[in-house]
Amino acid sequence: MIRISILYPNAQGSSFDFDYYLAVHMPKSISLLSAAPGFRSVSVERGISGGHAGSPPVYVAICHYEYDTLEAFMAAFAPHAEVLQGDIVNYSSVQPLIQINEICIAR
């Protein structure tokens, strides 16, 4: 199983509209991507703190999609890439970082 992590850095002076992200972008994204074969789950996290008490979070938001295979994710994402990536400007002033991981242990 693989996990696609979309990380939004908490850059100084950047903006992130959580209301739009949670109410508009993610429902659209979930609707488009969860219908595909191989979809397992999706989760969204809001950064609340860094590693030291009171420090700002490294990432303001993180989204994780899990699929059976990378090929399954790419087949789900590719037809909608332009729409989903084009929507980023509506909720964030930073470009997200994307990392693809193989899940080795999960409970």
CYANA upper distance limits for C-alpha pairs under 8 A (distance plus 0.5 A):
  1 MET  CA     66 GLU  CA      7.53
  1 MET  CA     67 TYR  CA      6.45
  1 MET  CA     68 ASP  CA      5.04
  1 MET  CA     69 THR  CA      6.25
  1 MET  CA    102 GLU  CA      6.61
  1 MET  CA    103 ILE  CA      6.16
  2 ILE  CA     66 GLU  CA      6.15
  2 ILE  CA     67 TYR  CA      6.05
  2 ILE  CA     68 ASP  CA      6.72
  2 ILE  CA     69 THR  CA      6.34
  2 ILE  CA     70 LEU  CA      6.93
  2 ILE  CA    100 ILE  CA      7.49
  2 ILE  CA    101 ASN  CA      6.04
  2 ILE  CA    102 GLU  CA      4.97
  2 ILE  CA    103 ILE  CA      5.97
  3 ARG  CA     64 HIS  CA      6.84
  3 ARG  CA     65 TYR  CA      6.07
  3 ARG  CA     66 GLU  CA      4.95
  3 ARG  CA     67 TYR  CA      7.08
  3 ARG  CA    100 ILE  CA      6.33
  3 ARG  CA    101 ASN  CA      5.67
  3 ARG  CA    102 GLU  CA      6.84
  3 ARG  CA    103 ILE  CA      7.12
  4 ILE  CA     64 HIS  CA      6.05
  4 ILE  CA     65 TYR  CA      5.65
  4 ILE  CA     66 GLU  CA      6.86
  4 ILE  CA     98 ILE  CA      7.53
  4 ILE  CA     99 GLN  CA      6.40
  4 ILE  CA    100 ILE  CA      5.08
  4 ILE  CA    101 ASN  CA      6.89
  5 SER  CA     62 ILE  CA      7.30
  5 SER  CA     63 CYS  CA      6.23
  5 SER  CA     64 HIS  CA      5.08
  5 SER  CA     65 TYR  CA      7.16
  5 SER  CA     98 ILE  CA      6.15
  5 SER  CA     99 GLN  CA      5.70
  5 SER  CA    100 ILE  CA      6.78
  5 SER  CA    101 ASN  CA      8.31
  6 ILE  CA     62 ILE  CA      6.09
  6 ILE  CA     63 CYS  CA      5.58
  6 ILE  CA     64 HIS  CA      6.87
  6 ILE  CA     96 PRO  CA      6.61
  6 ILE  CA     97 LEU  CA      6.27
  6 ILE  CA     98 ILE  CA      5.17
  6 ILE  CA     99 GLN  CA      7.19
  7 LEU  CA     59 TYR  CA      6.90
  7 LEU  CA     61 ALA  CA      6.73
  7 LEU  CA     62 ILE  CA      5.10
  7 LEU  CA     63 CYS  CA      7.15
  7 LEU  CA     96 PRO  CA      5.80
  7 LEU  CA     97 LEU  CA      5.51
  7 LEU  CA     98 ILE  CA      6.72
  8 TYR  CA     59 TYR  CA      5.84
  8 TYR  CA     60 VAL  CA      6.28
  8 TYR  CA     61 ALA  CA      5.79
  8 TYR  CA     62 ILE  CA      6.68
  8 TYR  CA     94 VAL  CA      7.41
  8 TYR  CA     95 GLN  CA      7.47
  8 TYR  CA     96 PRO  CA      5.12
  8 TYR  CA     97 LEU  CA      6.91
  9 PRO  CA     58 VAL  CA      6.58
  9 PRO  CA     59 TYR  CA      4.77
  9 PRO  CA     60 VAL  CA      6.47
  9 PRO  CA     61 ALA  CA      8.02
  9 PRO  CA     94 VAL  CA      7.65
  9 PRO  CA     96 PRO  CA      7.37
  9 PRO  CA     97 LEU  CA      8.15
 10 ASN  CA     14 SER  CA      7.43
 10 ASN  CA     56 PRO  CA      8.45
 10 ASN  CA     57 PRO  CA      7.16
 10 ASN  CA     58 VAL  CA      6.01
 10 ASN  CA     59 TYR  CA      5.26
 10 ASN  CA     60 VAL  CA      5.45
 11 ALA  CA     94 VAL  CA      8.12
 14 SER  CA     92 SER  CA      8.00
 14 SER  CA     93 SER  CA      6.10
 14 SER  CA     94 VAL  CA      6.93
 15 SER  CA     91 TYR  CA      8.14
 15 SER  CA     92 SER  CA      5.98
 15 SER  CA     93 SER  CA      5.86
 15 SER  CA     94 VAL  CA      7.94
 16 PHE  CA     60 VAL  CA      8.01
 16 PHE  CA     91 TYR  CA      5.93
 16 PHE  CA     92 SER  CA      4.90
 16 PHE  CA     93 SER  CA      7.23
 17 ASP  CA     21 TYR  CA      6.70
 17 ASP  CA     90 ASN  CA      8.45
 17 ASP  CA     91 TYR  CA      5.19
 17 ASP  CA     92 SER  CA      6.88
 18 PHE  CA     22 LEU  CA      6.38
 18 PHE  CA     91 TYR  CA      7.68
 19 ASP  CA     23 ALA  CA      6.36
 19 ASP  CA     24 VAL  CA      8.48
 20 TYR  CA     24 VAL  CA      5.77
 20 TYR  CA     25 HIS  CA      7.00
 20 TYR  CA     90 ASN  CA      8.13
 20 TYR  CA     91 TYR  CA      6.60
 21 TYR  CA     25 HIS  CA      5.31
 21 TYR  CA     26 MET  CA      6.38
 21 TYR  CA     91 TYR  CA      6.53
 22 LEU  CA     26 MET  CA      5.94
 22 LEU  CA     27 PRO  CA      7.64
 23 ALA  CA     27 PRO  CA      7.06
 24 VAL  CA     28 LYS  CA      6.83
 25 HIS  CA     29 SER  CA      6.56
 25 HIS  CA     84 LEU  CA      8.23
 25 HIS  CA     87 ASP  CA      7.71
 26 MET  CA     30 ILE  CA      6.32
 27 PRO  CA     31 SER  CA      6.48
 28 LYS  CA     32 LEU  CA      6.76
 29 SER  CA     33 LEU  CA      6.45
 29 SER  CA     84 LEU  CA      7.30
 30 ILE  CA     34 SER  CA      5.89
 30 ILE  CA     42 VAL  CA      8.12
 31 SER  CA     35 ALA  CA      7.10
 32 LEU  CA     36 ALA  CA      8.30
 32 LEU  CA     76 ALA  CA      8.17
 32 LEU  CA     80 HIS  CA      7.88
 33 LEU  CA     39 PHE  CA      7.96
 33 LEU  CA     76 ALA  CA      6.03
 33 LEU  CA     77 PHE  CA      6.90
 34 SER  CA     39 PHE  CA      6.06
 34 SER  CA     40 ARG  CA      8.33
 34 SER  CA     41 SER  CA      8.25
 35 ALA  CA     39 PHE  CA      7.83
 36 ALA  CA     72 ALA  CA      8.10
 36 ALA  CA     75 ALA  CA      8.37
 36 ALA  CA     76 ALA  CA      6.00
 37 PRO  CA     72 ALA  CA      7.16
 37 PRO  CA     76 ALA  CA      8.38
 38 GLY  CA     67 TYR  CA      5.67
 38 GLY  CA     68 ASP  CA      5.36
 38 GLY  CA     69 THR  CA      7.46
 38 GLY  CA     72 ALA  CA      6.07
 38 GLY  CA     73 PHE  CA      7.88
 39 PHE  CA     65 TYR  CA      8.45
 39 PHE  CA     66 GLU  CA      6.83
 39 PHE  CA     67 TYR  CA      5.06
 39 PHE  CA     68 ASP  CA      7.12
 39 PHE  CA     72 ALA  CA      8.02
 39 PHE  CA     73 PHE  CA      7.89
 40 ARG  CA     65 TYR  CA      8.11
 40 ARG  CA     66 GLU  CA      5.70
 40 ARG  CA     67 TYR  CA      5.64
 40 ARG  CA     68 ASP  CA      7.46
 41 SER  CA     65 TYR  CA      6.33
 41 SER  CA     66 GLU  CA      5.67
 41 SER  CA     67 TYR  CA      7.77
 42 VAL  CA     63 CYS  CA      7.77
 42 VAL  CA     64 HIS  CA      5.99
 42 VAL  CA     65 TYR  CA      4.97
 42 VAL  CA     66 GLU  CA      6.82
 43 SER  CA     63 CYS  CA      6.22
 43 SER  CA     64 HIS  CA      5.76
 43 SER  CA     65 TYR  CA      7.25
 44 VAL  CA     61 ALA  CA      7.71
 44 VAL  CA     62 ILE  CA      6.29
 44 VAL  CA     63 CYS  CA      4.91
 44 VAL  CA     64 HIS  CA      6.95
 45 GLU  CA     61 ALA  CA      6.07
 45 GLU  CA     62 ILE  CA      5.61
 45 GLU  CA     63 CYS  CA      6.79
 46 ARG  CA     60 VAL  CA      6.41
 46 ARG  CA     61 ALA  CA      5.09
 46 ARG  CA     62 ILE  CA      7.13
 47 GLY  CA     57 PRO  CA      5.80
 47 GLY  CA     58 VAL  CA      7.91
 47 GLY  CA     59 TYR  CA      6.24
 47 GLY  CA     60 VAL  CA      5.16
 47 GLY  CA     61 ALA  CA      6.01
 47 GLY  CA     62 ILE  CA      8.15
 48 ILE  CA     56 PRO  CA      7.57
 48 ILE  CA     57 PRO  CA      6.18
 48 ILE  CA     60 VAL  CA      8.05
 49 SER  CA     53 ALA  CA      7.48
 49 SER  CA     54 GLY  CA      6.95
 49 SER  CA     55 SER  CA      6.17
 49 SER  CA     56 PRO  CA      5.45
 49 SER  CA     57 PRO  CA      4.70
 49 SER  CA     58 VAL  CA      8.19
 50 GLY  CA     54 GLY  CA      7.84
 50 GLY  CA     55 SER  CA      5.48
 50 GLY  CA     56 PRO  CA      5.60
 50 GLY  CA     57 PRO  CA      4.57
 50 GLY  CA     58 VAL  CA      6.43
 51 GLY  CA     55 SER  CA      7.54
 51 GLY  CA     57 PRO  CA      8.24
 67 TYR  CA     72 ALA  CA      7.04
 67 TYR  CA     73 PHE  CA      6.51
 68 ASP  CA     72 ALA  CA      7.16
 68 ASP  CA     73 PHE  CA      8.49
 69 THR  CA     73 PHE  CA      7.09
 70 LEU  CA     74 MET  CA      6.66
 71 GLU  CA     75 ALA  CA      6.57
 72 ALA  CA     76 ALA  CA      6.77
 73 PHE  CA     77 PHE  CA      6.46
 74 MET  CA     78 ALA  CA      6.11
 75 ALA  CA     79 PRO  CA      7.92
 76 ALA  CA     80 HIS  CA      8.16
 77 PHE  CA     81 ALA  CA      6.19
 80 HIS  CA     84 LEU  CA      6.64
 81 ALA  CA     85 GLN  CA      6.27
 82 GLU  CA     86 GLY  CA      6.15
 83 VAL  CA     87 ASP  CA      6.80
 84 LEU  CA     88 ILE  CA      7.61
 87 ASP  CA     91 TYR  CA      7.98
 88 ILE  CA     92 SER  CA      6.30
 88 ILE  CA     93 SER  CA      8.38
 88 ILE  CA     95 GLN  CA      8.14
 89 VAL  CA     93 SER  CA      6.75
